[in-house]
């Protein structure tokens, strides 16, 4: 058969359209194949509850990993939703087919604040879950006796309810990369994809130690230093009050130390408050010793900033704030107060405790200036070595119960920053005694009770 010029052009045009159609069809076919593997095509996809990625984080690590987990599922074409653990109801668990739990433990086996209402509502009772398939990524610190205690408790409770584990619980010791890689591998296997996003943390940048000064000379406690750092190259990165800085000390770069940022971007530098850790043999802690003693002003510090969503102001930026802390915990509270002053928001009440008024009243001149400028409506102080009725910061709360209730009735949020042992537990007990546990749990659910404790 002999083709005319017109016939040739028609065939070429048809071939082009066919090739273009195949190019467009290929991604859809890949997505359909993935959804078929998950049983989520057509009407089934519309009816399926999808996967749930639930996180319970104290300082943001579990939340960040949960976000990366969600992205991996979505790239595989698997519908999924992300939520905080305490947002899950019993009905959610009974309807879901697959839930991935990424949960932290803090202190000696304690559940993070983000899991408080889940524990009280669900883990205290039987809840049949015969349909549920789940997996647990438990984050913890093996230096504590109850390593990954909450993750283990959650895993055990789910098994007792008849849920089936997709694979054995994975435990992560202080952010260990091999354990996170094992989770990612299991996740890729479940999702049927190797096309996963990059999970690596951002590199540490080079920062210059621009200033260091001791805040408590003569104190009976360990020395505490105010540090200021600036990037050696490039612009100052953005952050919000409440965020954290991770520092990689030269002697142990694989275990970065986290510190609350005590400044805001408008200050032009990242400020940290570091207490020198002194061991029983008289030696100094590896990271704190280097930051407080060994690194000369002008030295390079490997640092990166990390979001701490559970301690940011966010939706609480327009509320009155009750800020409670002790010791070096004043760092995170200072960041919030500086942000509030910059925004012209003066409904702030600071309650702070330390050892001695003469030596440990950190940033006293700043608090006086804020009070004089109408940016600090309340200031209450407790000194453990000076005597008096209120020796610790939690002792300040019962005498101020009426004022506390009035602030909360006006919509205030509570932020607590400082030591887990003693202070944070003591403050929580004092608040419970004044407000009742149910009221306190409601504040947690409303994100109006936030803690950065260590």
Secondary structure, 3 states (H helix, E strand, C coil): CCCCHHHHHHHHHHHHHHHHHHHHHHHHHHHHHHHHHCCCCCHHHHHCCCEEEEEECCCCHHHHHHHHHHHHHHHCCCCEEEEEHHHCCHHHHHHCCEEEEEEEEECCCEECHHHHHHHHHCCCCCCCCCCCEEEEEEEECCCCCCCCHHHHHHHHHHHHCCCEECCCCEEEECCCHHHHHHHHHHHHHHHCCCCCCCCCCCCCEEEEEEEEEECCCCCCCCCEEEEEEEECCCCCCCCCCCCEEEEECHHHCCCCEEEECCCCHHHCCEEEEEECCECCCCCECHHHHHHHHHCCCCCEEEEEEECCHHHCCHHHCCCCEEEEEEHHHHHHHHHHHHHHHHHCCCCEEEEEEECCCCCCCCCHHHHHHHHHCCCCCEEEEEECCCCCCCCCCCHHHHHCHHHHHHHHHCCCEEEEEECHHHHHHHHHHHHHHHHCHHHHHHHHHCCCEEEEEC
